[in-house]
Amino acid sequence: MTWLFSIAARFLPGLMPAFGALLNPWILLAAGGALVGAFLYGLSVGHDRLEAYEMKVAAAGAAQEQRAQERVRHGKIIKEKTDAQNDRDLSALSTRIAALVKQLSVDPGGSLLPAPGSGAEGAQSITFDRAELDRTLRVFTAGTAALVGEGEKAVIDLDAAKRWNAERERVTE
C-alpha cells in the first residue's frame, strides 16, 4: 500500500500545473460549451429515435386495429350464418313437434293400444277403461314429445355453438 502513496507523491506535483490550467476562464468556457453541445446533440439524436419509435408503434397499432376490426367483422358474419342455421333447425324441430303433438291430441280414429284380444277371456280380463287409457297415453306421449323437443332444442343450440366456435377458430388462425 505504501508503494501506491509513493507513486502518487512522485506524479502529483507534476500534475498540479495542469490543474491550474483548468482554472483559466477560457478553458472552462470551452469545456462548458463542449458539454452543452454534446448534451444538445444527444437530445436531438434521442428525439429522432423517439419519433421513429413512435411512428413504428403507431403503424403497428393501426395494423393491429385493422386486424381486430377484420376479426370482429368475420365474427359477426359467422354469428349471423350460425344463427340463421340455428333458427332453421329450431323451426323445423318445432314444426315436427307441433305436428306430433297435434297428431296425438286429435283422435284420428285409431288407438295407441293394440287391438283387443279375440275371445271371451280377453274381454273379461280387462280391468280398465280402454278409451280413458288411450286418451291418457296420448296426453302422456304428447307431453313426452314436448319434453324431448326441449332437449332436442338444447342439443341444436349446443351444436350451433360448436359450429360457431369451430368456424371462429378457423378464421382467426
MOCOR-V442204 format. One record per backbone hydrogen bond with DSSP energy under -1.0 kcal/mol. NH is the residue of the N-H (numbers start at 1). CO is the residue of the C=O. E is the energy in kcal/mol with one decimal. If there is no record, write none. Layout:
[[NH	CO	E] [NH	CO	E]]
//
This chain:
[[5	1	-1.3] [6	2	-2.1] [7	3	-1.9] [8	4	-2.3] [9	5	-2.6] [10	6	-1.4] [11	7	-2.1] [12	8	-2.3] [15	11	-1.1] [16	12	-1.1] [19	15	-1.7] [20	16	-1.8] [21	17	-1.4] [23	20	-1.0] [24	21	-1.5] [28	24	-2.2] [29	25	-2.4] [30	26	-2.3] [31	27	-2.6] [32	28	-2.6] [33	29	-2.5] [34	30	-2.4] [35	31	-2.3] [36	32	-2.6] [37	33	-2.8] [38	34	-2.4] [39	35	-2.2] [40	36	-2.6] [41	37	-2.5] [42	38	-2.3] [43	39	-2.3] [44	40	-2.3] [45	41	-2.6] [46	42	-2.6] [47	43	-2.6] [48	44	-2.3] [49	45	-2.3] [50	46	-2.5] [51	47	-2.6] [52	48	-2.3] [53	49	-2.5] [54	50	-2.8] [55	51	-2.2] [56	52	-2.1] [57	53	-2.7] [58	54	-2.5] [59	55	-2.4] [60	56	-2.6] [61	57	-2.7] [62	58	-2.4] [63	59	-2.3] [64	60	-2.5] [65	61	-2.5] [66	62	-2.3] [67	63	-2.4] [68	64	-2.5] [69	65	-2.5] [70	66	-2.3] [71	67	-2.5] [72	68	-2.5] [73	69	-2.5] [74	70	-2.7] [75	71	-2.7] [76	72	-2.3] [77	73	-2.1] [78	74	-2.8] [79	75	-2.6] [80	76	-2.8] [81	77	-2.5] [82	78	-2.9] [83	79	-3.1] [84	80	-2.3] [85	81	-2.2] [86	82	-2.6] [87	83	-2.8] [88	84	-2.2] [89	85	-2.6] [90	86	-2.8] [91	87	-2.4] [92	88	-2.5] [93	89	-2.3] [94	90	-2.7] [95	91	-2.3] [96	92	-2.2] [97	93	-2.8] [98	94	-2.8] [99	95	-2.3] [100	96	-2.3] [101	97	-3.0] [102	98	-2.5] [103	99	-2.6] [104	100	-2.3] [105	101	-2.4] [106	102	-2.6] [123	119	-1.1] [124	120	-1.7] [125	121	-1.3] [133	129	-2.4] [134	130	-2.4] [135	131	-2.4] [136	132	-2.6] [137	133	-2.7] [138	134	-2.1] [139	135	-2.4] [140	136	-2.7] [141	137	-2.8] [142	138	-2.6] [143	139	-2.5] [144	140	-2.7] [145	141	-2.6] [146	142	-2.1] [147	143	-2.3] [148	144	-3.0] [149	145	-2.3] [150	146	-1.9] [151	147	-1.9] [152	148	-2.7] [153	149	-2.4] [154	150	-1.9] [155	151	-2.1] [156	152	-2.6] [157	153	-2.6] [158	154	-2.4] [159	155	-2.7] [160	156	-2.3] [161	157	-2.2] [162	158	-2.3] [163	159	-2.6] [164	160	-2.6] [165	161	-2.4] [166	162	-2.7] [167	163	-2.5] [168	164	-2.6] [169	165	-2.6] [170	166	-2.0] [171	167	-2.1] [172	168	-2.1]]
//
